[in-house]
Amino acid sequence: MMRSMREQDIPAVLELHRKYIPEALFPLLGDDFMTRFYRSLVRSPLGVHFVFERESGEVAGFISAATDSGALYRQLLAENFVPFFMAALRFLLRRPGKLGECLDTLLYPARVGGDGIDAELLFISVEKDLRGTSLATEFVARVMEEFSRQGVSKAKVTTHDFNKGARKILEANGFSLKREIRFRSKSVYLFTYGE
Ligand SMILES: CC(C)(COP(=O)(O)OP(=O)(O)OC[C@H]1O[C@@H](n2cnc3c(N)ncnc32)[C@H](O)[C@@H]1OP(=O)(O)O)[C@@H](O)C(=O)NCCC(=O)NCCS
């Protein structure tokens, strides 16, 4: 069953995020950081989020998005400035080599641009045994329905070039590739909807 994410789902969502989206910086910043992020997302009127709950009650997939991701991140930072600063500091003391990646993440919205589009798909993750069942395609469709219900007609998302699965799911939902952005040695693709 697909339903909105609730605060009590956050530990399971964190697990799915950590396990299957490890390349993003978020998991490296620790559970406290991620819990605050998802709590803000669930509480904020800007957040759009769904989970897939198995009959057993286990949460086995999720999608997170926002009608205005920039505003969501600003709100998140304003509410959690000290703990986020401490999490970043602890992380950088442990792994000083990651400073460049942290700066990239901070500068990421400015570099990607997004062409004046506020709504954004943020993260999606599906448990391995459920992959290939169109669950992710359905997650994106549900987010797009919710965006449309709220009068949002344009959206954006970035994916890593190696993420063929994410690309397919986006294209199946009417997104098209806008441009490639180079980050150090990596490529990131900006997809947009409704342009
Ligand atoms: C990406 C992901 C969410 C796709 O979930 P899913 O439920 O398997 O997706 P769907 O079943 O809706 O697949 C839609 C299409 O994409 C294809 N596809 C899915 N994952 C793929 C992959 N890794 N490589 C190539 N094709 C893939 C499916 O075969 C299907 O193709 P079809 O329509 O021609 O049959 C899932 O693989 C996942 O959780 N990956 C790890 C997390 C991640 O990378 N998230 C994206 C960045 S935030």
The ligand as an SDF file (V2000), in Angstrom:
LIG
                    3D

 48 50  0  0  0  0  0  0  0  0999 V2000
   15.9680    3.5310   -9.1140 C   0  0  0  0  0  0  0  0  0  0  0  0
   14.9190    2.6680   -8.3940 C   0  0  0  0  0  0  0  0  0  0  0  0
   14.1340    3.5480   -7.4070 C   0  0  0  0  0  0  0  0  0  0  0  0
   13.9830    2.0470   -9.4170 C   0  0  0  0  0  0  0  0  0  0  0  0
   12.9690    1.3130   -8.7460 O   0  0  0  0  0  0  0  0  0  0  0  0
   11.9760    0.2590   -9.4740 P   0  0  0  0  0  0  0  0  0  0  0  0
   10.7670    0.1010   -8.6080 O   0  0  0  0  0  0  0  0  0  0  0  0
   12.7380   -0.9430   -9.8490 O   0  0  0  0  0  0  0  0  0  0  0  0
   11.5750    1.0060  -10.8070 O   0  0  0  0  0  0  0  0  0  0  0  0
   10.4360    0.5520  -11.8200 P   0  0  0  0  0  0  0  0  0  0  0  0
   10.0330   -0.8620  -11.5650 O   0  0  0  0  0  0  0  0  0  0  0  0
    9.3770    1.5870  -11.7900 O   0  0  0  0  0  0  0  0  0  0  0  0
   11.2700    0.5890  -13.1820 O   0  0  0  0  0  0  0  0  0  0  0  0
   10.9460    1.3920  -14.2920 C   0  0  0  0  0  0  0  0  0  0  0  0
   11.8510    0.9840  -15.4470 C   0  0  0  0  0  0  0  0  0  0  0  0
   13.2330    1.2420  -15.1290 O   0  0  0  0  0  0  0  0  0  0  0  0
   13.9940    0.0540  -15.2590 C   0  0  0  0  0  0  0  0  0  0  0  0
   15.0120    0.0510  -14.2300 N   0  0  0  0  0  0  0  0  0  0  0  0
   14.7990    0.1200  -12.8850 C   0  0  0  0  0  0  0  0  0  0  0  0
   15.9800    0.1120  -12.2460 N   0  0  0  0  0  0  0  0  0  0  0  0
   16.9520    0.0220  -13.2110 C   0  0  0  0  0  0  0  0  0  0  0  0
   18.3790   -0.0260  -13.1800 C   0  0  0  0  0  0  0  0  0  0  0  0
   19.0450    0.0320  -12.0150 N   0  0  0  0  0  0  0  0  0  0  0  0
   19.0330   -0.0960  -14.3530 N   0  0  0  0  0  0  0  0  0  0  0  0
   18.3830   -0.1290  -15.5410 C   0  0  0  0  0  0  0  0  0  0  0  0
   17.0220   -0.0850  -15.6320 N   0  0  0  0  0  0  0  0  0  0  0  0
   16.3230   -0.0050  -14.4800 C   0  0  0  0  0  0  0  0  0  0  0  0
   12.9990   -1.0740  -15.0810 C   0  0  0  0  0  0  0  0  0  0  0  0
   13.4610   -2.2540  -15.7020 O   0  0  0  0  0  0  0  0  0  0  0  0
   11.7920   -0.5060  -15.7780 C   0  0  0  0  0  0  0  0  0  0  0  0
   11.9560   -0.6080  -17.1750 O   0  0  0  0  0  0  0  0  0  0  0  0
   10.7150   -1.0310  -18.1220 P   0  0  0  0  0  0  0  0  0  0  0  0
    9.6630    0.0140  -17.8770 O   0  0  0  0  0  0  0  0  0  0  0  0
   11.3150   -0.9860  -19.4830 O   0  0  0  0  0  0  0  0  0  0  0  0
   10.3350   -2.3790  -17.6400 O   0  0  0  0  0  0  0  0  0  0  0  0
   15.5630    1.5060   -7.6220 C   0  0  0  0  0  0  0  0  0  0  0  0
   16.3860    0.7990   -8.5050 O   0  0  0  0  0  0  0  0  0  0  0  0
   16.3630    1.9470   -6.4120 C   0  0  0  0  0  0  0  0  0  0  0  0
   15.8510    2.0400   -5.2980 O   0  0  0  0  0  0  0  0  0  0  0  0
   17.6650    2.2160   -6.6390 N   0  0  0  0  0  0  0  0  0  0  0  0
   18.5540    2.6660   -5.5570 C   0  0  0  0  0  0  0  0  0  0  0  0
   18.2570    4.0940   -5.1210 C   0  0  0  0  0  0  0  0  0  0  0  0
   18.4580    5.0950   -6.2350 C   0  0  0  0  0  0  0  0  0  0  0  0
   19.3280    4.9560   -7.0920 O   0  0  0  0  0  0  0  0  0  0  0  0
   17.6420    6.1740   -6.2180 N   0  0  0  0  0  0  0  0  0  0  0  0
   17.7210    7.2240   -7.2250 C   0  0  0  0  0  0  0  0  0  0  0  0
   18.5690    8.3760   -6.7760 C   0  0  0  0  0  0  0  0  0  0  0  0
   17.8280    9.2840   -5.4350 S   0  0  0  0  0  0  0  0  0  0  0  0
  1  2  1  0
  2  3  1  0
  2  4  1  0
  2 36  1  0
  4  5  1  0
  5  6  1  0
  6  7  2  0
  6  8  1  0
  6  9  1  0
  9 10  1  0
 10 11  2  0
 10 12  1  0
 10 13  1  0
 13 14  1  0
 14 15  1  0
 15 16  1  0
 15 30  1  0
 16 17  1  0
 17 18  1  0
 17 28  1  0
 18 19  1  0
 18 27  1  0
 19 20  2  0
 20 21  1  0
 21 22  1  0
 21 27  2  0
 22 23  1  0
 22 24  2  0
 24 25  1  0
 25 26  2  0
 26 27  1  0
 28 29  1  0
 28 30  1  0
 30 31  1  0
 31 32  1  0
 32 33  2  0
 32 34  1  0
 32 35  1  0
 36 37  1  0
 36 38  1  0
 38 39  2  0
 38 40  1  0
 40 41  1  0
 41 42  1  0
 42 43  1  0
 43 44  2  0
 43 45  1  0
 45 46  1  0
 46 47  1  0
 47 48  1  0
M  END
$$$$
